[in-house]
Amino acid sequence: MKKSILLSLILFLYADILYTQSIFNTYKSPVLSEGKRLIISGNPLFRYNAADSKNSSFTFNIDGYFNYWKFTPQQLIGGYSDLFINTSEIKVNDTSVTNSSYGGSIYGGMSYYFMPGKFYGSGSVGADYYKEKSGNVNNDAEFPAYAWVAAGYGSIFNLHRVIIAEDMQKYLLRSGITDKKLSPEGMLKLANLLDLRINGEFNAKYKDNDEIEFFSRLETLLKNEGVIKSTLNAASTLKLYQMLTNSSYIYYPKYTGYQLQAELQYQLSSGKKNVKSSEHYLTFSGVYGKSLSFSTQLIGSAFLAFSLNDSATGYGPGFYHYLNFIPGRTRLDFYTQRFGTGLYGGHYTPANNISFGLRGDVFHSFSSLAGLRAYAEYISLKPSEDDASNKFELGARADYNIIAKLILYGQTRFSKITKYDAGYNIEFGFTYYVF
């Protein structure tokens, strides 16, 4: 009996994986993706870090991002600017110091696939302004600037739109709007149409007429595919509108594929008086995505980093530059500093050191409203020195989509560095999509 139950469970999971992959295999990137977005977030809004009772920190942070992008399967152009305000209280050996800072970043770049989905090159520039007050001391403002060039192989697709397209098809059948399923090609067209809507492109282009334009294209698609024979009536249109607006989605990625990259960072300016630029690094990195089912996603990533200057500190810019990973990124992590792409790019090591790391991320959606992410990470911090140290870290985060454009989250993290006390972290935050 137990063997029969186990065998049935294995067959069910295997069938689910096969069905999932067959649906996902129909998806391709849209011919054109273009839009803009404004995001306000507390990421985190509150954070508490502690190593022991005498050493801890409490942080408050709020920021805003404005993004623009124009992607085709071959060429990707994008950029963003952001502003932040941060205040923290740090306790070291029972002595407390209050820090406050504010600043912003500006970034832009382009990637180009010489062979679609295979070989690509990219270049980008960015700078961040940072002003800090520590206790009663006002530190000089810093405005470092950077340039990056990279070359790589492979591409990552985000297949989450297929999930929503599948939900819509089920609703079309269940609500009686049609009794005919879309073909695989029709599902691809529907997923791409939803891609445009979810990315805010209808809103960016058509303003108050965005839903009119979307439903006009949806109606044309359904008629051309033979799913409906005549124009959608008011009741059918309202049912579909309610389905789309009432179903809030946690936009966890459904990445599939892999990508390998070599990247060179060159610091154009240190942003400090009488200090030469020295943050020059060479990084090799890779990422692999696999959708295990409609609910579960696995991402593996790794990096190997070298410093190219004897004065390199191991600290990179205060923002991310994932331009060549952006195709298909989700609303949840687009252009922002959230884990989800693991250790792909952007890692540095002090002078005369080599550093490498491995990481695995798992995303699981309990429903369209709630989900859980977890990760495990290992980084070798100073493998080329006698006092080599290693970092081990485990973390988990729960997300809840309280309304269509507002996501709340809670996160905890445990980390241990060789020869140091273990530390833990608790934080809460939000992300709000203005448009």
N, C-alpha and C positions, 0 to 999 in steps of 0.2 A: 504493500500500500504506500509506504513512504517513498519507495523507488518510483512508483507511478506518479506521485505528486511532484517529486523532484524533476522527473523527466518532463512532465507537463509544464512546469515552471520554466525549464530551460528552453523548451520548444516555443513557449509564449514569448520569452525575451528575445530569442533568436528571430522569430517572425516579426517582432516589433522593430528590431534593428534593421532587418531587410527592408521592411516597408518604409521605415524612416529614410534609409539611404536611397531607395528608389524614388521617393518624393523629392528629396534634396538634390538628386542628380539632375532634375529638370531645371534647376535654377541657374541663371546666369546674371551677371551684373547688367544693370540698365545701360542702354546705349549712351545716355547722358544723365548725369546727376548734378544738379546745380541748385544752390540755395544759400540761405544765411540763417543764423540762429543767435538768439540772446539767451544766456543761461545765468541765473543767480543761484548761488549755492553757499552753504556752510559745509565745507568739505575738508575737515570736519567743522561743525559749529562749536562743539566742545570736545576736548581731548584731555585725558588724564594719563600720564606716564609715571611709572614708579619702578625703582630698583629695590629700595628698602624704605623704612620709615623716615630716614633722614635725607633721602635724595628722591625728588619727584618734580613734576611740572604740571601745570594746568594751563590750557591754551584755548582762546576764543578766536575764531577766524570766520570771515565772510568775504566772498569774492564774486566777481561777475565776468562773464566771457561773451565776446561777440565774435562769431565765426562766419567765414565765407568760403565756399568751395565750388569748384566746377570740375567734374570728373567725367572722363570717358574711359572705356576699357584700356586705352593706350596712354592717355595723358591725364595727369592729375595736377591741378593748381589749387592752392588753398592758403589761407592765412587766418590769423586771429589776433585779437588784443584782449588783455584782461587787466583788471584792477583788484587789489586786495587790501584788507585791513586786518591786522593781527595784533593780539595782546596776550601776554603770557606771564605767569608767575613761576619762577624756578627756585626750588629749594635745594641747596647743596650743603650738606652737613649742618642742617637746621638753620642755615642763613638764607633768607628769601630775597630775591631780586626780581623786580618787575621790568619786563621788556615790552616795548611797543614798536610796531613797524607798519609801514605802508609802502605800496609800490605798484608796479605794473609790468607787463611784458608785451612785446610785439614780435610777431613771427610770420614768415611767409616762405614758400618754396614751391618746387615743382618736381614731379617724378615722371619718367617716360619709359614705357615698355618698348624696347626694341623688337622683342618678340612677344606678342600678347600673352600674358599669363606666365611668361618665363623670365627672360633677361630684362633687367631695368637699371636705370641710373637715376640719381636724384641729387638735387642741390638745394640748400636752404640757408637762410640767415635769420638771426634773432637777437634780441637784446632785452635785458630786464633792468628796471630801475628799482633801487632798494634803499630805503631810509629807515634807520633804526635808532631807538633810544633805549639804553640799558641802564636802569637805575637813574642816576642823575647825570649820566654821561650821554651827550648827543654825538653819535658817530657820523662821520662824513658819509654823504650819499654815495652809492656805488651804481655804476651804469655799464656793466660789462657787455660786450657784443661778441657774437660767435658766428662761425660759418661751418657748414657741414657738406661733405660730398660722400656719396655712398653708391655702391653697386651691389646687386643681388640677383637671386634666382628664385622663382616661384611666386605664388600669389595665394592670398587668403580670401575666401568668400564668406560673408555672413549670411546664413540661410534663415534667419529668424522670420523674414517676411513670408516664407513658405508656411510657417506655423499659422500666421494670421490668415493667409489665403485659404488654408485648409479649414480653419474655423469658419470663414465666410461661406465656403462651399457647403459645409454641413448646415449652416443656418439657411442658405438658399433652399436646400432640400426640406429641412424641418419646418420652415415657415410656409411652405407651399408656393413660394414664388416660382419654383421650377421643380420638375421631377427628373431632370437630366444633369449628369455630372459634367464638369469641364474636362476636356482632354488634357493630357500632360502639357501640350503647347499652350492651351488656354490657361492652365494653372500658372505657367511661367509668365504669361502676360499679366495675369491678375496680381501675382507677387510683385512684378515690376511696377505696376500701377500703385499698389499699396506702398511700395518703397518710396515713391515720390510723395505720397501723402504723409507718411510717417516722418520723413525727413523735413517736413515743413515747406516743401518746395511749392505746393499750390498756394499756401498762405503767403509765401514770399513774393510770388509772381502775380497772383490775382487778388490779393487783399480780401475785401469783403465778398468777393465772388468765388472764393477758393472751393467751397463745397459744391457750388453749382457746376464748376468746371470738372471737379472730380466725378460727380455722379453722371454728368454727361458722357465722360469717357468710359465710366463703368457700364453704363447702359449700352453704349456702342460696342464695347467688348463682348458683353453677354449676347447681344443680338448677332454679332458676326460669328460667334462660336455656336450659335443655334440653341443656346440655353433658354432664351426667351424669344417669343415670336413677335411681340409688339412692344411699344414704349412702356416703361415702368409707370404704373399708376401711383397716385399720391400715397396710398397705403403701403405699397411695396417699398417705395423710396424711403418713407418714414421708418419702416421696420429695419431697413439696412442702415439708415443713419443712426438709429438707436443702438443697433448692434455694434457699430464702430465707436460710438461715443461713450456708451455705457461700459464697454469692455476695456478697462485700463490694463495695459500690459507692462510687466517688468521686462525691459528690453535687454535681457541677458543675451550675450552673443551666441550664435550657432556657427562658430567658425569651423570651416573645413579646408584642408590643404596644408601646405607648409611654405615657409619662406626662409631663405638664408641670406645673410647680408654682411658685407664688410663696410665699415663706416669710419671716416676720418673727421675728427673735430679739431678746428683751429680757432683759438681765441683771438679775435681781431683786436680787442682792447680789454685791459683788466678792469677799466672803470674806476681805478684808484690813482691818486696823485703819486707820481714818481715810482710806480710799480709796473714792471714789464709784464706783458701777457705771457702766461706760462701753462695755461690749461689746455694742452694739446694731447689728444688721445687717439688710439686706434682700437676699434672694437669689432670683434666678430661675434655674430649672434644668430640665433635661429629660433623659430617658433613653429609648433605643430598643433593643429586643431582637429578635433574629432567629435562629432555629434553621436553620442551613444544611443540616444532616443529622443523623442520630442521634448522630454523634460530635462535631460542630463547632457552636459557638455564637458569635455575634457580639453585642457590646453597645457602643453608642455613647452618649456622654453629654457634656453641656456645662453651664456655669454662667456667670452674670453677677452680681457681688456689689458692694454699696455699703455703706459704713459710714455710720451715722446719728448719730455722735457725734464731736466734734473730738478726743476723748481715746482713741478706739478704737485698740487695739494691733494688731489683725489676728489675734489668737489666740482661738480659740473654746474650747469646753469640751473636756475630755479624753476625751470619749466621743461616740458617734454616736447620732443620734435619727431613725432611718429608719422611724418608725411607719407613715407613710402609704405606704411602699414594701414593707412586710412581707408582704402577701398572697403566699403561695406561695414565700417565701424558703426556701432549702434548709438542711439540717442542717449543712452546711459553713460557712455564713456568717450563720446566723440570729442577729440581735441582736449581732453581733460586728464588730470592726474589721478586716475583711479586704477587700481589693479584689475587686470582682465587680460592684459597682454603679457603678464609675467615679467620675465627678465629680458625682454626683447629690446636691445639698444639702450643707450643712455647710462651706461655704467662705467665708472672710472676708478683709478687706483693711484696712490701716491707715486712719486718719482722712484725709478729703479725697481718697481714692483710689477708683478703680473697677478691678475686676479681673475677668478672664474667662478661661475655659479650655475646652479640647477634649480628649477622650480616646477611645480605642478599645481594647476588651478582646476577646481571642479565647480561647476555651476549647476544648480538644480532648482527648477521651478515647481513649487507646490500647486500653484494656480496661476491665472493670468495676473493676479494681484500681489503674490508673495513669492519670495525665493530666498535661497541660501547659497552663499559662496564660501569655499574653504580653500586653503592653500598650504603647502609645505615648501620651505626654501632652505637651500644651503649655499653659502658663499664663502670661498677661501679668500680672506682679506689680504694676507701678506705671505703668500707661499714661497716667495723668493728670499725671505729674510730668516735669520735664526729664530727670531721671536714670532714665528708664524702663528696666526690666529684664525679661527673659523667662526662663522656665524650660523646658527640654526634658528629658524623661525617658523612658527605655526600661527595661522590666523583664520578667522571666520567672520562673516558679515551677513546680516539679515536685512533684506530690502522689502519695503511695503509701499505699494503705489496707492497712496491714500486718495488721490483724485487723479484725473487723466494727466495732469502736467506736474504733479508734486510727488516726489518720492522721498520717503523717510528711511533712515537706516541706522543700525547699531552695529558696532564692530568691536572685536577684541583681538589682541595679538600677544603672543608670548615669544620672547627672543632670548637667546643665550650666546654670548661671545666668550671664547676661550679666555680664561684668567680673570673674567669679570663676573659680577653677580648677575643672575637672570633678571630680566625686566618684563613687565607686562603693560598693556595699554587697553584703555576703554574709551570709546568715542561714540558720539552721536552726531548726526548731521542730516542735511536735506539737499535736494536738487529741485529747482523750479525752472521749467521751460517757459519763458515769456512768449517766444515764438520760435 
